[in-house]
Amino acid sequence: MYFTDRGIEELAARRGEEQVSVEWLADRLRVFVDLNPSFEDAVERLATFLARDEDEVLDAEE
């Protein structure tokens, strides 16, 4: 288990029943980066990963 799994599990436990828009998620990521600028690269990579189609992600892994 990666350390990040705990945060992902907390997210699912606290907000697992909610539906959110991509715009809401983008706004939350912007706020997070504003508060934690050292994580800008990681958030950029995550946003790019989420923006891609599943086929594109699989192609990039090969």
C-alpha positions, 0 to 999 in steps of 0.5 A: 500500500502506498502512503497516498492510499490512505488519503484516497481511502479517506476521500472515498469514505468522506465523499464517496456518495457525492457526485462532483463536477470536473469544474469543482475538481479543477477549482479544488486543485487550483486552491490546493496548489495555491496553498501548496505551491511545491505540489504544482508538478504533481497536481499538473501530472494528476490533472493531465492523467485525469484529462486523458482517455483511458486508451491514451493512458494505456498507450503512454504506459507502454 
